[in-house]
Amino acid sequence: MCRALSFVAWIPLALSLGLGSASAAEEAGQIAWQERLYNPQPAADDLVLPLACGGAMVFRAVEIPSDNLLDDRPVELGQSDADRGYKEGRRLSHLAGSFTDTASAARRYYIAKYETTRDQYAALTAETCPKPSMAGRLPITDLSWFDAVDYGRRYTEWLLAKAPDALPREDREPGFLRLPTEEEWEFAARGGLKVDETDFLAPVFPLPEGDLALYAWFESTRSAAGEIHPIGLLKPNPLGLHDILGNAAEMTLVPFHLDRRGRPHGQAGGFVSRGGDAFTPEGQLGSAVRQEHNYFNPATGRAKTLDSLGFRLVLTAPVIVSSQRLDAIKQAWSGLPTLTGDAAGDAAQALKDLQGVAEQSRDEALRTRLELIQRDMERAQSSINEARVRTLRALLRMGAFLAKRVVTDLQRAKAIEQLMALAESRFERFAADFAGKQGAQSAIDEARESLKDKLGKWRSQLDEIRASLDNSLSYYGDMVVGVGRDYGEEETTGALGVVSEEFRLKQNAYLIPYARRFVDHLVAYRNSGAADKAVWQGDLADIEPSPTP
């Protein structure tokens, strides 16, 4: 169909091709495609955005708990393979979400559930609307990094024009679509907070069946067999992302940097693709795999394209979305954690003295050196502050685990005590029912011996459980005293929100009441200075039990 057709001639032709409904859907910002062609494995918490031509694209939330607008999460990326360390070495980065969840302490960004497909790409770039098909469900490849960046622009502009209410907002500012940063991509590829720290650092996200071929298309006759496959045919990673490893390699936003033993090297290079592709051997596929590409192909004189290079988008938002947000950011910056105690006073005074000497010095070179020393001290203090916050959150998690262990020991002890009481009661009833009957005494004596043997075993188990309870309660008390002495109420209250959200995201929400009770005990100890393990045990025992995963 040619755009030069007259309006009168266009109508019957469009209807005969089945495009009338797509056009009408586009005008209304509605979805007309069959779900299996854009979301073959739907999930209840998918975010579905309409697309031109009646299409759609599906996103998954990547949640990151935060205490305030300047709180970000340290994320260890890369791998320990010395042969690839020059570009994939272990490094510490930081990540935060863009959209605020008013119901929790989490902020989030969204990443596409699937790689962008041929039909989705054509919906915004082709002369005519595509007819959705299984072939159109193949990832779009053979396009340049510039094409992928431009697609994010086209899609955002279409949404703002046709379906602005579909876009999540931060404050009053709508979100926008772009390529992911490497941190955004790798954090999501590894499973985010849906996996524990050890699984997060593994080369590949957890595979319950132990077979990567169920989750990724790679070079093998039992997998990709040298071909790109339609999206969504395999199982997702723990965040619900399909084909995040293998199939089409996925372009990211920021230029390539070498690794310089834990930090990016200073030279910015070409663009980066992540995740490997259908032509990558199974043993080389992993969440840390990254490849540099020249933005241009010298042989053709044009932007570089490959038949194995595709992309998926992220949905994010600006940082400073309003004057009120700017005020909140300034307030958060002013309230960043500082050292406490004598060390804080010494460090602050040293920085103040350095600043005064630098300002008074008439020697330009000396003043510059003093300012550099001051800057380094400020950075070191900032690192200590961040470590302090991370440590507190780890301590709150440990406090919740110990509190749950205390309660578990109490419940086990109570269960055995009830079992012993029940056995004794049944024996007494048995003995009373058979007393005086002919031949009953031998049966009663046999039952008494059996009961004595069982009670002995149960008492032994009970002694072990009570010893475990004493240890658990002792460790718990040490935690209350130590954390209560070293951290203030404001610090622990802020950390509690983040830790609670982490428990929820890791499917450990049953631990949240124990974390809250631990913080209550910290507050009570700081206020009164009294350490009473019996009271703490009673408080923990009063927590309403909830089902564990």
C-alpha positions, 0 to 999 in steps of 0.5 A, a space after each residue: 500500500 502506498 501513502 500516495 493513494 487517495 483517501 477514497 481509494 485507501 479505505 476499501 483497500 485497507 479494509 480488504 487487507 484487514 488494516 482498518 481495525 489496526 488503524 482504528 486501534 492506533 487512533 484510539 491507542 488500543 491493542 488489536 493484536 492477538 496476545 500470543 503474538 506480543 506476549 506468548 507467556 503472559 504473567 499477572 504483573 506484566 506492564 503492557 503498553 500499546 503500540 502503533 498499528 494496534 500492537 503492544 509491548 510488554 515490560 517487567 518491573 525491576 524493583 530496587 528498595 531505597 530509603 530516599 531519593 539518593 539511596 542506590 543499591 551497590 551491585 557487583 557485576 562482571 565475572 571472575 574469569 581471568 581470561 576475560 577480566 580485561 572486559 568482564 572483570 568483577 566491578 562494583 556499580 550502583 543502581 536505583 529505580 526511576 518510578 516510586 512505589 507509594 505502597 512500599 519502599 521500592 523504586 523501579 524501572 521497567 525492562 522489556 519482557 522480550 526482545 523487540 520483534 520484527 512486527 513491533 519494529 515495523 509498526 513504527 518504521 514501515 510504510 504500512 502496518 504489518 500483519 502480525 504473524 509468527 514470523 513477525 515474532 522473530 527478534 528484529 536484527 540487521 539494524 544499527 545502534 542508531 536505529 535502535 536508539 531512534 526506535 525508543 524515540 519513535 515509540 515514546 513520541 507515539 505513546 505521548 501522542 496516542 496513549 499518554 495515560 499508558 505511560 507510568 509517571 514519576 510525579 507529573 512527568 511521564 516515563 520514556 523508552 530507551 536502550 538499557 545501560 549495562 547495569 540495568 541490563 545485567 542486574 535484570 539478567 541475573 534475576 535482580 532481587 528475585 535471587 539471593 546474593 550467591 545465585 546473583 553472582 553465578 555465571 547464569 541465573 538459577 536453572 531449576 532443571 539444570 539445563 540452559 537449553 530450556 532457557 536460552 538459544 545458543 549454538 548447539 544442535 539441541 538448541 538454536 542450531 544456527 538460527 534465531 528463534 521467535 520470542 517467548 518459546 523458552 522459560 523465563 529467568 527469575 524476573 520473568 524475562 525471556 531470551 535474555 541470554 542467547 537468541 539475539 545479542 542485545 544492544 545497550 546505551 553506554 559506550 564500551 570501556 575496558 575493566 581496570 581492576 574494578 573500575 571502568 578504564 577511561 577510554 570510551 569505545 564502541 557500543 556494547 551488546 550483552 547476553 550472547 546470541 544463537 551463535 554463542 557456544 553454551 559454555 560461553 553464554 552468561 550474564 557477564 558476557 559483553 562484546 564491543 562493536 564499532 558504531 560503523 562498518 568501514 567496509 560499507 561506510 555505513 552504520 554497523 548492522 549484524 544479523 545477530 544483533 537486536 535489542 530490548 528497551 527499558 522504561 525509565 524517567 528523568 531524575 529531576 521531575 519537578 521543583 518539589 523533587 529537586 527540593 527533596 533531592 537537596 534535602 536527601 543530599 544534606 541528610 546523607 549519613 555521616 560518621 558518628 562518635 569521636 571519629 566523626 568529630 575528628 574527621 569533620 575537624 580535619 576537613 575543616 582545618 584543611 579547607 581553612 589552610 587551603 583558602 588562606 594559602 597564597 601558594 597556588 600549587 600548595 592550595 591545589 594539593 590541599 584541595 585534592 587531599 580534602 577531596 580524597 578525604 571526603 570521598 573516603 568518608 563517603 565510602 565509610 558512610 555507605 559501608 555503614 548503611 550496608 552493614 546496618 541493613 545486613 544486621 537487620 536481616 540477621 536480626 530477623 533471621 535470629 528472631 525467627 529462629 528463636 520462635 522456631 525453637 519455641 514452637 518445636 519445644 512446645 510441640 514436643 511438650 504437647 506430644 509428651 503430655 498427650 502420650 502420658 494422657 493416653 497411657 493413663 486412660 489406657 491403664 484406667 480402662 484395662 485396670 482389674 481385667 484379667 491379663 491386663 497388667 502385663 499389657 499395662 507394664 509393656 505400654 509403660 515401658 514403651 512410654 518410658 522409652 519414648 519419653 526418654 527420646 523426647 526429653 533428649 530432643 527437648 534438651 537439644 532444642 532448649 540448648 538451641 533456644 538458649 543459643 539463639 536467644 543469646 545471639 539475638 540479645 547480643 545483636 540487640 545490644 550491639 546494633 542498638 549501641 552503634 546505630 540511632 533510631 533514625 538510621 534503623 527506621 530508614 533501613 527497616 523499610 529497605 530490608 522489609 522490601 528486600 524480604 518481600 521481593 525475595 519471597 521472604 515476606 514472613 520475616 518482615 514482622 520479625 525485622 520490625 520486632 527486632 527494630 522495636 527491641 533496638 529502640 527500647 534498649 536505646 531508650 531504657 538501657 535494659 537488656 531483658 532476654 525473657 521480655 524479648 522472647 515473650 515479644 517474639 513469641 507473640 508474633 502472629 505466625 505466617 506461612 513460610 515459603 
